[in-house]
Amino acid sequence: MTSLSEKKPEQIKEMFSNISPRYDLANTFLSFGLYKIWYKLLIKRIMLSNGLKILDCATGTGNIPILLAQSGLNLCICGVDFSDKMLEVARKRISKRNLSVGLLHADILELPFDKDYFDVATICFGIRNVTDAVLCLKEMSKVVKSGGKVLILEFGNPTGIVKLLYEPYRKLIMPVVGRIVTGDREAYYYLADSTSKFPSGENFIEIMKRTNQFKKINMLPIFRGVAYIYEGIVK
């Protein structure tokens, strides 16, 4: 098993490329379908209205852009990811649904957009995979207008009885199920390793504060900290 600190960006990109065809199916099994509810909780925080420009970073197979485009509102939606294979899956899913979404191969540590262009920027289960979370948040806030939102959905480290149940699942069951569904056990060892080591809760709030980009920060724990939604209002 390779730890988070040993994984390089190119290795992470290759890992996600390998599991891209069955990534969503694996997520459905591993979260018992709950990740879709978590996405909707994040979208609810956007407070959608016509004309909003929304950027989804580490968009993967396009789950957030698809949900946004299906809202029935007139939105400008763009998703970026560093994995061409993930974007291929996203394009097929978006085309099949005849939705209007822009997709771009890009590094979220160097976003190719003008300053203050978007109203909202999101990232779901992706920030733990970047080499510099502070720089990622700075890049996201840079392309969002003052008063706009940066929203992050990420796994956490629960406490109490939930931790007693979740830790064996994360360490033992997740890699096995991941291998069965995607054929790649290593990817899901990495998932368990990276989620356990990545700062969550108040520790992630401290990372957000270090960016000096937000005038207000909120946090919403899900399932006693199995995941969190973080919200930063850009200065």
C-alpha positions in Angstrom: 0.0 0.0 0.0 1.3 3.4 -0.9 0.7 6.2 1.5 -0.6 9.6 0.6 2.8 11.3 1.1 4.4 8.8 -1.4 1.9 9.3 -4.2 3.0 11.7 -6.9 0.5 13.7 -9.1 1.2 11.5 -12.2 0.6 8.4 -10.1 -2.7 9.7 -8.8 -3.7 10.7 -12.4 -2.9 7.2 -13.7 -4.8 5.7 -10.8 -8.0 7.7 -11.5 -7.6 7.0 -15.3 -7.5 3.3 -14.6 -10.7 3.2 -12.5 -12.6 5.8 -14.6 -14.9 3.4 -16.5 -16.4 1.9 -13.2 -15.7 4.8 -10.9 -19.3 5.8 -10.4 -20.4 2.2 -9.9 -17.8 1.8 -7.2 -18.9 5.0 -5.5 -22.5 3.8 -5.4 -21.5 0.5 -3.8 -19.0 2.0 -1.3 -21.3 4.8 -0.1 -24.5 2.8 -0.5 -25.7 5.5 -2.9 -25.3 8.2 -0.2 -22.7 10.2 -2.1 -25.5 11.4 -4.4 -27.3 12.8 -1.5 -24.1 14.5 -0.3 -23.7 16.1 -3.7 -27.3 17.5 -3.5 -26.5 18.9 0.0 -23.6 20.8 -1.5 -25.6 22.1 -4.4 -28.2 23.3 -2.0 -25.6 25.5 -0.4 -25.0 27.2 -3.8 -28.5 28.7 -3.7 -29.0 28.4 -7.5 -30.4 31.1 -9.6 -30.5 32.0 -13.3 -27.2 33.3 -14.7 -24.8 31.9 -12.2 -21.4 30.9 -13.4 -20.2 27.7 -11.6 -16.8 26.0 -11.8 -16.5 22.4 -10.6 -12.8 21.4 -9.9 -11.6 17.8 -10.0 -15.0 17.2 -11.8 -14.2 13.5 -12.5 -17.0 11.9 -14.3 -19.1 15.0 -14.2 -21.5 14.3 -11.3 -21.8 17.9 -10.1 -22.1 19.5 -13.5 -24.8 17.0 -14.5 -26.8 17.7 -11.4 -26.5 21.4 -12.0 -27.4 21.2 -15.7 -30.5 19.2 -14.8 -31.7 21.9 -12.4 -33.7 23.5 -15.3 -32.1 26.9 -14.6 -30.0 29.0 -17.0 -26.5 28.3 -15.7 -23.0 28.6 -17.1 -21.3 25.4 -15.9 -17.7 24.3 -16.4 -15.9 21.3 -15.0 -12.1 20.8 -15.0 -10.0 17.7 -14.2 -6.4 16.6 -14.8 -7.5 13.1 -16.0 -8.4 12.8 -19.7 -9.9 9.4 -19.0 -12.3 10.8 -16.4 -13.2 13.6 -18.7 -14.0 11.1 -21.5 -16.5 9.4 -19.2 -17.9 12.8 -18.2 -18.4 13.9 -21.9 -20.2 10.7 -22.7 -22.5 11.1 -19.8 -23.2 14.7 -20.6 -23.8 14.1 -24.3 -26.1 11.2 -23.5 -28.3 13.5 -21.5 -28.0 16.3 -24.0 -26.8 18.8 -21.4 -24.9 22.0 -21.8 -21.7 21.8 -19.8 -18.1 22.9 -20.6 -15.3 20.5 -19.8 -11.6 21.3 -19.7 -8.4 19.4 -19.0 -6.6 21.6 -16.5 -4.5 21.6 -13.3 -6.5 23.0 -10.4 -3.3 24.5 -8.9 -3.1 26.7 -12.0 -6.6 27.4 -13.2 -6.8 28.9 -16.7 -9.6 31.4 -16.0 -9.8 35.2 -15.5 -9.9 36.5 -11.9 -13.4 37.0 -10.5 -15.0 35.1 -13.4 -17.2 32.7 -11.5 -19.9 33.1 -8.9 -19.2 29.7 -7.3 -16.4 27.1 -7.4 -16.8 23.6 -6.0 -14.6 20.5 -5.4 -15.9 17.2 -4.3 -13.6 14.5 -2.9 -10.7 16.0 -4.8 -8.8 18.4 -2.6 -7.1 15.6 -0.6 -5.5 14.5 -3.8 -3.7 17.8 -4.6 -0.1 18.5 -3.5 -1.0 21.8 -1.9 -4.5 22.3 -0.4 -3.8 26.0 0.4 -2.7 26.8 -3.1 -5.8 24.9 -4.5 -8.1 27.0 -2.3 -6.3 30.2 -3.4 -6.7 29.3 -7.0 -10.4 28.6 -6.6 -11.1 31.8 -4.7 -9.1 33.8 -7.2 -11.5 32.9 -10.0 -14.6 33.6 -7.8 -16.0 37.0 -7.4 -16.0 38.8 -4.1 -19.0 37.6 -2.1 -19.1 34.4 -4.1 -18.6 30.9 -2.6 -16.0 28.2 -2.6 -17.6 24.9 -1.6 -15.7 21.7 -0.7 -17.1 18.3 -0.1 -14.5 15.9 1.4 -14.3 12.8 3.6 -13.6 13.2 7.3 -12.6 11.3 10.3 -15.7 10.5 12.5 -15.6 10.2 16.2 -17.4 8.0 18.8 -19.4 4.9 17.8 -19.5 6.0 14.2 -15.6 5.8 14.1 -15.7 2.3 15.6 -17.9 1.2 12.7 -16.3 3.3 10.0 -12.6 2.5 10.5 -12.9 -1.3 9.8 -15.0 -0.5 6.8 -12.6 2.0 5.5 -9.5 -0.1 6.0 -10.7 -3.6 5.3 -13.9 -3.6 3.3 -13.4 -0.6 1.0 -10.3 -2.0 -0.8 -11.9 -5.4 -1.4 -15.1 -3.9 -2.8 -13.1 -1.4 -4.9 -11.1 -4.2 -6.4 -14.1 -6.3 -7.2 -15.9 -3.4 -8.9 -13.0 -1.7 -10.7 -10.2 -4.4 -10.7 -7.9 -2.0 -8.9 -7.4 -2.7 -5.2 -4.4 -0.3 -4.9 -6.6 2.7 -5.7 -8.9 1.9 -2.8 -6.1 1.3 -0.4 -5.0 4.8 -1.4 -8.5 6.1 -0.8 -8.6 4.7 2.7 -5.1 6.0 3.4 -5.6 9.4 2.1 -9.0 10.0 3.8 -7.6 8.9 7.2 -4.6 11.3 6.9 -6.2 14.3 5.4 -7.2 17.1 7.8 -10.9 17.3 8.5 -13.3 19.3 10.6 -11.6 22.2 12.5 -8.2 21.2 11.1 -9.4 21.8 7.6 -11.0 25.1 8.6 -7.5 26.1 9.8 -6.2 25.4 6.2 -9.0 27.6 4.8 -8.1 30.4 7.2 -4.4 30.2 6.2 -5.3 31.2 2.6 -6.6 34.6 3.9 -9.1 34.5 1.0 -12.4 34.2 2.9 -14.4 36.6 5.0 -16.6 33.9 6.4 -16.2 30.1 6.7 -18.9 27.6 7.5 -18.7 23.8 8.1 -21.4 21.1 7.8 -20.5 17.7 9.2 -22.3 14.7 7.6 -22.9 11.4 9.5 -20.9 12.6 12.5 -17.9 13.5 10.4 -17.8 10.7 7.8 -17.8 13.7 5.4 -17.9 17.5 5.6 -19.1 20.3 3.5 -17.0 23.4 3.9 -18.1 26.8 2.6 -15.9 29.9 2.2 -17.3 33.3 1.3 -14.7 35.0 -0.8 -13.3 38.4 0.3 
